[in-house]
Amino acid sequence: MTNFPTALRAREYAWMDQDPSIYFNAASVGPLPAAAVAATQEWARLRERPQHIPLALMQGAAATARAQFGALIGADADEIALMPNTTYGLNLAARALPLRPGTILTFDGEFPSCVYPFQALGSRGITLDLIPRVNGLPDEDTLVQAIEQRDDVVAVVVSWVQFATGFVADLERIGNACRAKGVFFIVDGIQGCGVRPIDVHALPIDMFASGAQKWQLSPWGTGFVYVRKELITAIEPHDVGWACMKSSTDYTRLTDYEYDFFDDARRFEVVTLAYQDFAVANAATGVMLEAGVANIAAHIEALGDQVVQWVQSRKDVRLVTPADPARRAGVFAFTPDNLPAMHDRLRAAHVVHTVREGAIRFSPHLYNTSEEMKRALAVLDS
Ligand SMILES: Cc1ncc(COP(=O)(O)O)c(C=O)c1O
């Protein structure tokens, strides 16, 4: 794509050229592209008079969402269940996988979505062990050794990209260790999904959950979980509702009470979906697929290179995120000696960022330019 991201930014994020702020906060909330704002307005108008919304339009929006979310990660539509966010997908993994009593492993420092749903399994004789950090980063060697050497491990859950450090886990390595021991492998994908290429079919991943509200540039309350094809009919939903059942597509059969789950991942969709929000998500995901995940990743990597080079030029700033592009995605964290001063300077210059776990976090996306990154780094040098 020759003029990526300039043309896309002009079309989808025209406000960014008029607004004083530089938006480096996709790791918290992704801004809706113009196509998604238009879809919001269109669906609000439809929803005002629901009699004009054919069932096929609602079901079509859901089907498109499954297909498009799947396309972001190399999954088929029938392996995708629509969810309101990441944590529901992770709870599904915690509750629906046939876990025997034993230990689940994760990294210390993970976002709590990888922790609480699994800590909640104590009454089933399952405990969660945290692999301690080394120099503030996940210790993948120790995790893999534990999977290989211990016989009590029943599942591993990690985030693909960590929320605070930006560390990218080697899903192939961890997954292979899990597969060799018959251990379930569960991934929280929200901080990487859509901005880093992945082919879940080529990886030993059992379940992969992502909310779409951040990097996927979609409304709050949208997300999905991928369930590996062979697992879908082998497990049953933990929460059971009318929407899990085959009969839910035919409103004339509702009171037949046929207890027969869908044979695809729709069996994990429990209730009436947020059709409106998924329709908006479809517009956003369409923009991302048009740009191409690999192109987005390359663009963000170049923005990250600017951060890495800048940190390396400063004696008073330490890079938290690994410098190696294979180990970073869109989250760039660094700790200046005088963090409050740099935080204030960025705020005064309208550089939208966050502070997480004692580090400044930049999370640029497809709409940001290298010029913006240069300006933000110059603010820190001033
Ligand atoms: C790694 C990770 N998982 C999950 C979430 C959010 O979870 P949910 O989508 O369930 O609200 C975040 C948000 O910051 C996150 O960084």
The ligand as an ORCA input file, in Angstrom:
! r2SCAN-3c Opt
* xyz 0 1
  C      -4.009     -7.939     28.664
  C      -5.375     -7.395     28.914
  N      -6.415     -8.240     29.044
  C      -7.668     -7.794     29.237
  C      -7.937     -6.440     29.345
  C      -9.335     -5.968     29.515
  O     -10.243     -6.994     29.706
  P     -11.726     -6.895     29.194
  O     -11.679     -6.785     27.690
  O     -12.334     -8.148     29.657
  O     -12.340     -5.696     29.837
  C      -6.897     -5.533     29.255
  C      -7.161     -4.085     29.418
  O      -6.359     -3.296     29.714
  C      -5.582     -6.024     29.011
  O      -4.569     -5.179     28.865
*
